[in-house]
């Protein structure tokens, strides 16, 4: 396929990043104490995914130098070219937002030594709520631009009916929020040591995102049945009778529905399971859209077969991206102070915290 699994990894990680960033806003930018532990876990996920996603994108280009052509020869009519400006703006704004959000923790850790001691002293300033709010809103604009471009640059490909649907950007955004909620639940438990402190709130958000994903999926099928000549109808006709596509659809729907049911029935203590199911659904949706979408020929009948390669262009690249993500999480949790997340997890005596 023209877009290798590296592209799937990029769209997966950048979606998790801007989805997780959105989850940080209530607790960090808007100062709601009850949301702060979730916000800290989501901030870690947004940073880790935001730093790794461009690496996967450059790998998909095969030569990092090709990225420079977007700046040397800008094309205002190309959504992909606009992405070359949106991505650095979002990642840069996210890093500044995170540094200001963690300023109180840097202040507490400033007397400590280590390789980041100069950086800790530089940001060892008291918390500035108004500055943090404005940085959060500015980063939200950048995140929205990334969410828009990643959806529209695929939607504009009219030669592939599966991609050429106005629902696709919304489906990308909904599955990104679903995966981001799951990522925050996993990081809170296994990286920040918060246990089940955010399970109830995280599962509540995960359930809302899962309902949105299911509703958008139902809307897609409704359009496909109501308009056989529309892009949704033609895409459904192309995959009719394919056991591979039926398996993917059942798996994706089952993972989303299972995460929803478990999150509602057992909101506390199930964060690790609902988190894994949500991440699985978010990744499978992108794999089905990108790789599965390229199984459909632009002209002709039948389906192409694109077996997963075992080398860097396939399975090894997926495993390597996951390893890089874990390495970035280890680095961030080792060198950056996250003590505020532990303090925020303690029971609050204020009415807002209760």
GUMIMI-795376 format. One record per residue (C-alpha): residue in three letters; y, x, z. Coordinates in nm, 3 decimals, decimal comma. Example, Ala and Ser with C-alpha at 12.3 -4.5 7.8 and 13.67 -1.06 7.14 Angstrom:
BEGIN
r/c2/c1/c3
Ala/-0,450/1,230/0,780
Ser/-0,106/1,367/0,714
This chain:
BEGIN
r/c2/c1/c3
Unk/0,000/0,000/0,000
Unk/0,358/0,107/-0,063
Unk/0,444/0,053/0,304
Unk/0,192/0,247/0,511
Unk/0,100/0,171/0,875
Unk/0,395/0,391/0,976
Unk/0,619/0,103/0,868
Unk/0,423/-0,136/1,090
Unk/0,472/0,099/1,384
Unk/0,845/0,120/1,317
Unk/0,898/-0,255/1,294
Unk/0,679/-0,305/1,603
Unk/0,864/-0,048/1,815
Unk/1,217/-0,136/1,707
Unk/1,138/-0,503/1,772
Unk/1,012/-0,422/2,121
Unk/1,322/-0,214/2,182
Unk/1,585/-0,474/2,098
Unk/1,373/-0,748/2,257
Unk/1,345/-0,548/2,580
Unk/1,716/-0,471/2,572
Unk/1,793/-0,843/2,564
Unk/1,582/-0,884/2,879
Unk/1,798/-0,624/3,058
Unk/2,121/-0,820/3,021
Unk/2,090/-1,074/3,308
Unk/1,997/-0,817/3,572
Unk/2,198/-0,515/3,455
Unk/2,496/-0,628/3,247
Unk/2,554/-0,962/3,423
Unk/2,462/-0,836/3,770
Unk/2,207/-1,101/3,873
Unk/2,011/-0,934/4,153
Unk/1,701/-1,150/4,111
Unk/1,668/-1,019/3,754
Unk/1,735/-0,651/3,833
Unk/1,370/-0,533/3,872
Unk/1,279/-0,696/3,541
Unk/1,591/-0,545/3,386
Unk/1,494/-0,194/3,500
Unk/1,143/-0,224/3,357
Unk/1,280/-0,368/3,032
Unk/1,539/-0,088/3,011
Unk/1,264/0,173/3,030
Unk/1,078/-0,006/2,751
Unk/1,390/-0,041/2,537
Unk/1,470/0,330/2,571
Unk/1,116/0,453/2,504
Unk/1,063/0,229/2,201
Unk/1,414/0,290/2,069
Unk/1,366/0,667/2,076
Unk/1,020/0,660/1,915
Unk/1,084/0,396/1,646
Unk/1,305/0,621/1,423
Unk/1,030/0,887/1,429
Unk/0,785/0,635/1,282
Unk/1,045/0,535/1,022
Unk/1,102/0,895/0,914
Unk/0,726/0,946/0,892
Unk/0,703/0,645/0,662
Unk/0,956/0,812/0,430
Unk/0,720/1,115/0,410
Unk/1,020/1,349/0,394
Unk/1,288/1,329/0,666
Unk/1,542/1,447/0,410
Unk/1,510/1,119/0,222
Unk/1,694/0,952/0,506
Unk/2,004/1,150/0,411
Unk/2,017/0,975/0,074
Unk/2,126/0,657/0,250
Unk/2,442/0,844/0,354
Unk/2,489/1,059/0,044
Unk/2,445/0,763/-0,192
Unk/2,522/0,445/0,006
Unk/2,426/0,115/-0,154
Unk/2,618/-0,175/-0,003
Unk/2,389/-0,429/-0,171
Unk/2,075/-0,295/0,002
Unk/1,976/-0,420/0,345
Unk/1,760/-0,110/0,388
Unk/2,066/0,108/0,331
Unk/2,260/-0,088/0,594
Unk/1,977/-0,020/0,835
Unk/2,052/0,351/0,813
Unk/2,382/0,276/0,987
Unk/2,259/0,001/1,221
Unk/1,973/0,204/1,372
Unk/2,178/0,507/1,491
Unk/2,450/0,274/1,620
Unk/2,199/0,073/1,822
Unk/2,009/0,372/1,963
Unk/2,335/0,551/2,051
Unk/2,481/0,244/2,221
Unk/2,153/0,185/2,406
Unk/2,150/0,540/2,546
Unk/2,511/0,514/2,670
Unk/2,439/0,170/2,819
Unk/2,133/0,308/2,999
Unk/2,325/0,609/3,136
Unk/2,597/0,388/3,280
Unk/2,338/0,143/3,418
Unk/2,160/0,430/3,591
Unk/2,481/0,594/3,718
Unk/2,424/0,487/4,082
Unk/2,075/0,635/4,071
Unk/2,212/0,955/3,919
Unk/2,463/0,965/4,204
Unk/2,183/0,939/4,460
Unk/1,986/1,212/4,284
Unk/2,282/1,440/4,207
Unk/2,219/1,681/4,500
Unk/1,867/1,739/4,371
Unk/1,790/2,029/4,142
Unk/1,586/2,033/3,825
Unk/1,662/2,061/3,455
Unk/1,872/1,743/3,453
Unk/2,085/1,836/3,756
Unk/2,402/1,899/3,542
Unk/2,353/1,564/3,366
Unk/2,300/1,389/3,698
Unk/2,623/1,534/3,836
Unk/2,806/1,433/3,517
Unk/2,702/1,068/3,557
Unk/2,712/1,062/3,935
Unk/2,988/0,803/3,941
Unk/3,001/0,473/4,124
Unk/2,884/0,164/3,942
Unk/3,137/0,005/3,708
Unk/3,035/-0,358/3,653
Unk/3,306/-0,437/3,398
Unk/3,230/-0,127/3,191
Unk/2,859/-0,206/3,205
Unk/2,926/-0,563/3,091
Unk/3,128/-0,453/2,789
Unk/2,873/-0,187/2,699
Unk/2,600/-0,449/2,724
Unk/2,784/-0,682/2,488
Unk/2,856/-0,401/2,241
Unk/2,492/-0,293/2,245
Unk/2,390/-0,657/2,197
Unk/2,593/-0,668/1,875
Unk/2,417/-0,353/1,755
Unk/2,078/-0,495/1,856
Unk/2,150/-0,818/1,670
Unk/2,239/-0,620/1,357
Unk/1,905/-0,435/1,377
Unk/1,716/-0,761/1,431
Unk/1,895/-0,916/1,133
Unk/1,838/-0,625/0,895
Unk/1,470/-0,576/0,982
Unk/1,401/-0,940/0,905
Unk/1,619/-0,985/0,600
Unk/1,515/-0,661/0,424
Unk/1,162/-0,805/0,405
Unk/1,267/-1,163/0,339
Unk/1,464/-1,070/0,026
Unk/1,149/-0,952/-0,157
Unk/1,094/-1,265/-0,365
Unk/0,792/-1,121/-0,548
Unk/0,582/-1,170/-0,234
Unk/0,572/-1,536/-0,119
Unk/0,449/-1,437/0,228
Unk/0,769/-1,240/0,283
Unk/1,018/-1,461/0,100
Unk/1,065/-1,724/0,371
Unk/1,377/-1,794/0,575
Unk/1,157/-1,825/0,884
Unk/1,053/-1,458/0,874
Unk/1,357/-1,308/1,055
Unk/1,319/-1,569/1,328
Unk/0,946/-1,500/1,356
Unk/1,016/-1,128/1,387
Unk/1,270/-1,195/1,663
Unk/1,043/-1,437/1,853
Unk/0,740/-1,207/1,843
Unk/0,965/-0,916/1,945
Unk/1,074/-1,107/2,257
Unk/0,713/-1,197/2,329
Unk/0,602/-0,835/2,303
Unk/0,904/-0,711/2,501
Unk/0,823/-0,943/2,792
Unk/0,466/-0,814/2,787
Unk/0,583/-0,451/2,773
Unk/0,816/-0,503/3,070
Unk/0,529/-0,650/3,274
Unk/0,306/-0,351/3,198
Unk/0,572/-0,087/3,262
Unk/0,676/-0,250/3,589
Unk/0,321/-0,228/3,720
Unk/0,193/0,099/3,576
Unk/0,507/0,313/3,525
Unk/0,756/0,202/3,791
Unk/0,512/0,105/4,064
Unk/0,657/-0,243/4,116
Unk/0,317/-0,408/4,139
Unk/0,349/-0,783/4,083
Unk/0,719/-0,799/4,179
Unk/0,830/-0,925/3,836
Unk/0,515/-1,111/3,734
Unk/0,652/-1,460/3,798
Unk/0,982/-1,409/3,616
Unk/0,828/-1,197/3,342
Unk/0,552/-1,448/3,275
Unk/0,808/-1,729/3,269
Unk/1,000/-1,551/2,994
Unk/0,676/-1,463/2,816
Unk/0,573/-1,829/2,816
Unk/0,906/-1,934/2,663
Unk/0,871/-1,669/2,391
Unk/0,511/-1,774/2,323
Unk/0,618/-2,136/2,283
Unk/0,885/-2,024/2,037
Unk/0,631/-1,821/1,837
Unk/0,391/-2,117/1,824
Unk/0,671/-2,354/1,719
Unk/0,780/-2,124/1,436
Unk/0,419/-2,084/1,322
Unk/0,377/-2,461/1,316
Unk/0,701/-2,495/1,119
Unk/0,572/-2,242/0,864
Unk/0,249/-2,437/0,812
Unk/0,443/-2,763/0,791
Unk/0,664/-2,619/0,515
Unk/0,356/-2,483/0,335
Unk/0,192/-2,827/0,332
Unk/0,511/-3,020/0,250
Unk/0,628/-2,787/-0,030
Unk/0,328/-2,644/-0,222
Unk/0,562/-2,479/-0,473
Unk/0,776/-2,316/-0,207
Unk/0,717/-1,960/-0,083
Unk/0,520/-2,081/0,219
Unk/0,300/-2,307/0,005
Unk/0,234/-2,036/-0,253
Unk/0,151/-1,784/0,022
Unk/-0,094/-2,026/0,182
Unk/-0,258/-2,090/-0,155
Unk/-0,301/-1,715/-0,211
Unk/-0,496/-1,665/0,112
Unk/-0,694/-1,991/0,102
Unk/-1,063/-1,916/0,143
Unk/-1,010/-1,558/0,265
Unk/-1,218/-1,490/0,576
Unk/-1,001/-1,188/0,665
Unk/-0,686/-1,398/0,671
Unk/-0,857/-1,676/0,865
Unk/-0,972/-1,421/1,125
Unk/-0,622/-1,278/1,158
Unk/-0,465/-1,623/1,194
Unk/-0,717/-1,733/1,459
Unk/-0,680/-1,404/1,648
Unk/-0,301/-1,417/1,642
Unk/-0,286/-1,780/1,746
Unk/-0,553/-1,731/2,011
Unk/-0,381/-1,429/2,168
Unk/-0,047/-1,611/2,181
Unk/-0,197/-1,930/2,322
Unk/-0,406/-1,739/2,578
Unk/-0,098/-1,548/2,698
Unk/0,091/-1,877/2,731
Unk/-0,184/-2,053/2,927
Unk/-0,246/-1,762/3,165
Unk/0,127/-1,713/3,223
Unk/0,166/-2,079/3,320
Unk/-0,156/-2,125/3,519
Unk/-0,149/-1,794/3,704
Unk/0,202/-1,644/3,688
Unk/0,145/-1,387/3,967
Unk/-0,115/-1,114/3,937
Unk/-0,179/-1,165/3,565
Unk/0,107/-0,956/3,427
Unk/-0,123/-0,678/3,302
Unk/-0,335/-0,927/3,105
Unk/-0,056/-1,141/2,962
Unk/0,133/-0,821/2,880
Unk/-0,158/-0,683/2,678
Unk/-0,210/-1,014/2,499
Unk/0,161/-1,038/2,413
Unk/0,173/-0,684/2,276
Unk/-0,142/-0,751/2,075
Unk/0,009/-1,065/1,921
Unk/0,340/-0,891/1,838
Unk/0,163/-0,598/1,671
Unk/-0,091/-0,812/1,484
Unk/0,186/-1,032/1,341
Unk/0,357/-0,729/1,188
Unk/0,031/-0,581/1,063
Unk/-0,059/-0,909/0,897
Unk/0,285/-0,947/0,740
Unk/0,320/-0,591/0,607
Unk/-0,029/-0,468/0,523
Unk/-0,172/-0,816/0,465
Unk/0,128/-0,909/0,255
Unk/0,061/-0,612/0,028
Unk/-0,299/-0,732/-0,017
Unk/-0,153/-1,011/-0,232
Unk/-0,087/-0,895/-0,590
Unk/0,257/-0,967/-0,731
Unk/0,084/-1,072/-1,053
Unk/-0,274/-1,175/-1,107
Unk/-0,532/-1,343/-0,888
Unk/-0,744/-1,245/-0,591
Unk/-0,660/-1,003/-0,312
Unk/-0,635/-0,625/-0,303
Unk/-0,839/-0,427/-0,051
Unk/-0,647/-0,171/0,157
Unk/-0,895/-0,016/0,402
Unk/-0,738/0,162/0,697
Unk/-0,730/0,538/0,637
Unk/-0,844/0,759/0,923
Unk/-0,583/1,033/0,875
Unk/-0,208/1,057/0,945
Unk/-0,136/0,774/0,700
Unk/-0,358/0,537/0,897
Unk/-0,545/0,536/1,226
Unk/-0,438/0,885/1,334
Unk/-0,075/0,792/1,273
Unk/-0,110/0,479/1,488
Unk/-0,275/0,672/1,771
Unk/-0,016/0,949/1,741
Unk/0,271/0,701/1,765
Unk/0,116/0,546/2,075
Unk/0,075/0,894/2,224
Unk/0,437/0,979/2,152
Unk/0,547/0,656/2,320
Unk/0,343/0,740/2,632
Unk/0,487/1,093/2,634
Unk/0,843/0,957/2,621
Unk/0,765/0,715/2,907
Unk/0,629/1,005/3,115
Unk/0,938/1,214/3,043
Unk/1,178/0,931/3,124
Unk/1,003/0,838/3,449
Unk/0,981/1,203/3,554
Unk/1,332/1,329/3,478
Unk/1,543/1,014/3,501
Unk/1,595/0,852/3,844
Unk/1,460/0,497/3,862
Unk/1,490/0,455/4,239
Unk/1,706/0,147/4,197
Unk/1,410/-0,043/4,057
Unk/1,217/0,008/4,379
Unk/1,510/-0,093/4,596
Unk/1,574/-0,405/4,388
Unk/1,211/-0,509/4,428
Unk/1,254/-0,548/4,805
Unk/1,304/-0,905/4,931
Unk/1,669/-1,003/4,937
Unk/1,832/-1,199/5,216
Unk/2,112/-1,330/4,999
Unk/2,093/-1,680/4,846
Unk/2,115/-1,530/4,497
Unk/1,828/-1,291/4,564
Unk/1,620/-1,570/4,714
